[in-house]
Amino acid sequence: GWCPLSPTGAQTTQLLVEPPWRPAVLWDRVNLTCQYSGTTGATTWYKDGQRWGQEGGSSFTVTESGTYTCQTDRPGSGFSLSVNVSDDQVVLQVPARALLEGDTVTLRCRD
């Protein structure tokens, strides 16, 4: 499912990433959703530190590599943590969730 890039329940702007694998790569058809306090709203998107053209919508599918962050129009909403989406051709991916010693982990090697 979705992977929030900030602690569950925290009153922060969250950048949700689907599919929940790291690193995120373009050919996975990565979808980003911006929300604050569990709700979505009008969103300002930033790519590589600059305001970016996907203004308004709270989610979109990434078509360009780069580092993305967002901010909603909700009062008190700050900037989300950033997520990097690369165009690497070969990657070893791990689940985005927190992992603990002893967990069984599925890795994906994609090329």
trRosetta pair geometry for C-beta under 8 A, 3 or more apart (Angstrom, degrees):
i j d omega theta_ij theta_ji phi_ij phi_ji
1 18 7.5 -55 173 -107 36 106
1 20 6.6 27 76 -24 38 136
2 16 4.5 -13 -169 -169 118 119
2 17 7.3 125 -161 56 66 38
2 18 5.6 -52 -103 -66 63 103
2 20 6.8 117 172 -67 13 113
2 33 7.3 -49 -132 43 128 127
3 16 6.5 143 66 -157 45 63
3 17 4.8 -33 62 60 104 89
3 18 7.2 161 13 -73 82 53
3 20 3.8 131 -42 -124 118 101
3 96 4.0 17 -139 94 158 142
3 97 6.8 -128 -120 -63 103 64
4 7 7.9 -26 112 97 122 5
4 8 6.4 124 58 -82 145 66
4 14 4.6 -32 -149 -162 101 133
4 15 7.8 123 -153 65 53 40
4 16 5.6 -32 -91 -96 59 80
5 14 6.3 151 46 -159 68 72
5 15 4.9 -12 31 62 127 87
5 16 7.5 -157 -4 -84 83 31
5 17 6.7 63 -45 -9 108 111
5 80 6.6 77 72 172 118 106
5 81 4.5 -130 132 66 117 121
5 83 6.2 -133 -71 -64 157 106
6 10 5.5 -101 141 63 108 133
6 12 4.7 -98 146 83 162 133
6 13 7.6 97 2 81 152 41
6 14 5.1 -125 34 -102 107 82
6 15 7.9 90 -13 23 96 68
6 80 7.1 -127 -26 -151 122 76
6 81 5.8 159 -63 -6 91 116
7 10 4.4 84 72 -24 92 124
7 12 7.8 79 44 25 76 128
11 37 5.6 11 -137 -88 75 94
11 76 7.3 -27 157 139 113 132
12 36 7.5 -105 133 -134 25 74
12 78 6.7 -45 -149 49 77 105
12 80 7.5 115 146 -115 96 58
13 34 6.7 -4 -177 -169 102 93
13 35 7.4 168 -154 89 59 34
13 36 4.9 -32 -100 -91 70 91
13 70 6.7 -147 161 94 127 81
13 71 6.0 -45 -127 -120 169 52
13 72 6.1 -179 -122 7 111 94
13 77 5.0 79 -73 -164 113 88
13 78 5.5 -143 3 68 116 57
13 79 6.3 -125 60 147 140 11
13 80 4.4 -103 116 -69 101 74
14 34 7.4 160 83 -153 52 46
14 35 5.3 -16 59 65 97 82
14 36 7.3 165 15 -88 74 38
14 80 6.0 78 -165 -124 8 112
15 32 6.1 -21 -172 -161 94 103
15 33 7.5 150 -161 75 46 44
15 34 5.9 -17 -104 -100 67 71
15 68 7.1 158 -158 111 146 97
15 69 6.7 -99 -61 -135 147 49
15 70 5.7 136 -94 25 102 108
15 80 3.9 114 -34 153 100 151
15 81 6.2 -125 25 64 115 69
15 82 7.5 38 23 -122 162 19
15 83 5.7 -151 120 -13 136 116
16 32 7.0 139 74 -160 56 48
16 33 4.3 -18 59 62 110 97
16 34 7.6 -160 18 -72 80 23
16 35 6.6 22 -13 12 116 108
17 20 6.4 116 95 -104 88 56
17 24 6.1 -97 -169 -83 135 138
17 30 6.5 -23 -160 -164 90 104
17 31 7.6 146 -156 78 42 54
17 32 6.2 -12 -100 -104 65 69
17 83 5.7 162 -77 -130 134 165
17 96 6.7 160 77 -100 122 171
18 30 7.2 147 79 -156 46 55
18 31 4.7 -16 64 59 99 101
18 33 7.6 30 1 -2 108 107
19 28 5.7 -106 34 172 108 121
19 30 7.3 -95 26 -107 62 64
20 95 6.3 23 121 -160 100 72
20 96 4.3 -115 179 27 81 118
20 97 6.8 35 158 -34 133 81
21 24 6.9 132 84 -91 72 57
21 28 6.7 -143 54 -131 122 161
21 93 4.2 21 175 174 118 132
21 94 7.1 147 -156 70 73 27
21 95 6.6 -60 -106 -109 60 35
21 96 6.2 -127 -88 -36 9 93
21 108 6.4 -25 -141 33 145 133
22 93 6.4 150 74 -153 31 78
22 94 5.8 -28 65 62 87 78
22 95 7.7 22 19 122 87 16
22 96 4.9 111 -25 -95 103 78
23 84 6.8 -38 -156 89 108 100
23 86 6.0 13 142 17 133 118
23 88 7.2 58 87 28 136 137
23 91 5.8 -110 53 -156 102 140
23 93 6.6 -111 37 -107 51 81
24 28 6.6 -117 -160 53 65 137
24 30 4.9 63 -174 -102 116 148
24 62 7.8 72 149 38 125 156
24 83 6.1 37 15 165 146 112
24 84 6.8 162 50 91 100 52
24 85 4.6 -56 110 -106 111 73
24 86 7.2 132 86 16 61 70
25 28 5.2 98 68 -5 76 105
25 30 7.4 153 66 -38 29 119
25 85 6.8 145 -112 -166 15 70
25 86 5.6 -37 -109 70 72 77
25 87 7.0 112 -159 -114 81 22
25 88 5.8 -86 -115 53 118 85
25 91 5.6 -162 -51 3 141 152
25 93 7.7 -102 -1 -76 115 123
25 110 7.2 -162 50 79 155 142
26 29 7.9 39 168 -67 47 33
26 30 7.0 -82 -114 8 31 106
26 62 6.5 -117 -117 112 70 105
26 63 7.4 64 -148 -153 108 26
26 64 7.7 -29 -106 -154 125 5
26 65 5.9 -73 -50 -69 119 82
26 85 6.1 97 -68 158 66 105
26 86 7.2 -105 -17 99 86 34
26 87 5.0 6 4 -102 131 72
27 87 8.0 92 -23 -143 87 61
27 110 7.6 -175 83 151 123 139
29 61 5.9 -22 -174 -158 79 121
29 62 8.0 159 -166 53 33 75
30 61 6.9 139 82 -156 44 64
30 62 4.5 -4 75 30 100 121
30 85 5.4 -146 50 -120 157 129
31 59 6.2 26 174 179 98 109
31 60 7.2 -165 -147 102 69 25
31 61 5.1 -39 -95 -95 76 70
31 62 7.4 -155 -88 -3 25 79
32 59 6.3 -176 94 -144 49 66
32 60 6.3 -8 56 57 88 68
32 61 8.0 153 15 -103 70 22
32 62 6.3 70 -12 -48 109 101
32 68 6.0 -78 -95 119 168 151
32 70 7.4 157 150 -31 122 135
32 83 7.0 -176 -108 55 119 138
33 40 6.8 -68 -179 -95 99 128
33 58 6.0 33 -157 138 75 87
33 59 3.9 -15 -99 -95 78 110
34 40 6.8 105 86 -132 61 89
34 43 4.5 120 65 -129 138 139
34 45 7.4 -151 -30 -87 144 81
34 58 5.4 -128 57 -160 81 71
34 59 7.2 -169 13 -74 66 58
34 70 3.6 -99 -100 117 140 153
34 71 7.4 -36 -175 13 143 9
34 72 5.7 174 134 -62 110 91
34 80 6.3 -126 -130 -32 94 143
35 38 6.4 -11 153 -168 127 9
35 39 6.0 168 -161 82 100 21
35 40 4.8 -65 -100 -77 87 68
35 58 6.8 57 -74 -175 70 124
35 72 6.9 32 -143 -52 22 144
36 39 6.5 -31 69 63 63 73
36 40 8.0 116 20 -107 66 29
36 41 7.0 -36 31 18 107 112
36 72 4.5 -131 -10 41 119 138
36 74 4.3 -153 74 47 141 142
36 76 7.4 151 173 89 136 84
36 77 4.2 -72 -95 -104 157 109
37 74 6.7 -148 25 150 110 160
37 76 8.0 48 -31 87 127 121
39 74 7.0 120 80 -80 105 143
40 43 7.3 -44 -168 -48 88 116
40 58 3.7 64 -174 -166 122 166
40 59 7.4 -46 -132 -29 149 94
40 72 7.0 -153 -158 -115 45 134
41 58 6.5 110 48 -83 22 122
41 72 4.6 91 57 -174 101 114
41 73 5.0 -115 128 47 124 88
41 74 5.3 141 19 -48 149 88
41 77 8.0 -140 51 -43 127 159
42 56 5.6 -45 -146 -142 88 52
42 58 7.5 -106 -107 -62 13 86
42 72 6.9 120 74 -162 47 68
42 73 4.3 25 65 -8 98 131
43 55 7.7 -171 89 -160 62 41
43 56 6.8 28 49 118 66 10
43 57 6.4 -43 44 93 111 34
43 58 4.8 127 -21 -104 130 53
43 70 5.3 -10 -173 -170 114 120
43 71 7.0 149 -156 77 66 39
43 72 5.3 -40 -98 -102 74 63
43 73 7.4 -112 -70 -16 32 81
44 51 6.5 -49 -178 -131 106 97
44 55 6.4 -3 -118 -128 60 80
44 70 6.7 154 81 -158 51 65
44 71 5.0 -11 58 61 100 91
44 72 7.9 -177 18 -92 71 17
44 73 7.8 103 -17 -61 91 76
45 51 7.6 99 81 -159 52 55
45 52 4.7 -66 107 63 95 107
45 53 7.8 -35 71 61 118 34
45 54 4.6 8 32 71 153 97
45 55 6.8 -135 24 -82 91 42
45 60 7.6 -30 -75 25 159 131
45 68 6.7 -26 -168 -158 99 99
45 69 7.8 150 -160 82 54 42
45 70 5.3 -26 -106 -103 60 90
46 49 6.3 -3 168 -141 118 11
46 50 6.3 157 -156 73 82 25
46 51 6.0 -52 -101 -94 75 35
46 52 5.7 140 -133 -5 20 103
46 68 6.9 144 82 -155 59 50
46 69 4.8 -15 62 63 111 86
46 70 6.8 -170 18 -81 79 38
46 71 7.7 44 -14 -2 110 95
46 79 7.7 -17 18 -138 140 114
47 50 6.3 -32 67 62 65 80
47 52 3.9 79 3 -82 101 145
47 64 7.2 37 -158 87 149 121
47 66 4.7 34 -171 128 99 150
47 67 7.1 133 -162 70 51 49
47 68 5.7 -17 -102 -97 68 72
48 66 4.9 -81 -41 -161 96 112
48 67 5.5 101 -85 46 52 88
49 67 7.4 28 -29 81 71 114
51 55 7.8 25 176 -81 102 105
52 55 7.8 178 91 -53 53 71
52 68 7.8 -65 21 -124 159 85
54 57 6.2 -69 171 50 91 105
54 60 5.0 -91 -157 -4 146 164
57 60 5.8 94 98 -55 130 100
58 72 7.2 21 -116 -108 100 105
62 68 7.1 -116 -101 -35 122 150
62 85 4.9 -16 152 131 163 176
64 85 8.0 101 97 89 44 120
65 85 5.6 -145 -133 105 54 77
65 86 5.3 35 -142 -145 120 29
65 87 4.2 -89 -53 -25 136 95
66 84 7.5 -125 127 -143 27 62
66 85 6.4 6 51 55 50 89
67 82 5.1 23 174 171 100 129
67 83 7.2 172 -153 84 60 32
67 84 4.8 -27 -99 -97 80 74
67 85 7.8 172 -88 19 31 65
68 82 6.4 154 76 -156 37 77
68 83 5.5 -20 60 61 91 82
68 84 7.9 161 16 -92 71 26
68 85 6.6 20 -3 0 114 109
69 79 5.5 21 159 -176 127 104
69 80 5.3 -175 -160 66 77 85
69 81 7.1 -129 -119 121 100 20
69 82 4.3 -55 -66 -94 102 79
69 83 7.7 147 -77 14 57 64
70 79 7.4 151 79 -152 29 63
70 80 5.0 22 52 11 75 125
71 77 5.7 132 -170 130 76 108
71 78 6.7 -79 -121 152 103 24
71 79 5.2 -50 -73 -96 104 56
71 80 7.1 -154 -71 -9 52 78
72 77 4.4 -112 60 -151 84 167
73 77 7.1 53 64 36 7 144
74 77 4.3 98 65 -38 86 121
86 91 7.6 135 74 -77 124 136
88 91 5.1 95 101 -60 128 104
89 111 6.5 45 145 -147 79 67
90 109 7.6 5 -171 -177 85 81
90 110 6.9 -176 -141 91 44 57
90 111 4.4 7 -106 -102 88 93
91 108 8.0 26 99 101 88 89
91 109 7.6 -167 94 -144 43 47
91 110 5.6 0 54 52 81 97
92 107 6.1 -7 -174 -179 91 117
92 108 7.4 159 -158 82 43 49
92 109 5.3 -14 -105 -100 73 78
93 107 6.8 150 75 -166 52 62
93 108 4.2 -11 56 60 107 100
93 109 7.7 -172 18 -76 73 29
93 110 6.6 24 -6 -2 116 112
94 99 7.4 -58 166 -35 125 145
94 105 6.6 -9 -147 180 96 126
94 107 6.0 -28 -92 -112 68 78
95 99 7.0 123 68 -67 102 107
95 105 6.6 -137 14 -147 108 88
95 106 6.8 74 -41 57 107 82
99 103 5.1 -132 -160 50 81 149
99 105 6.1 15 -132 -88 136 126
100 103 5.1 109 59 -33 68 112
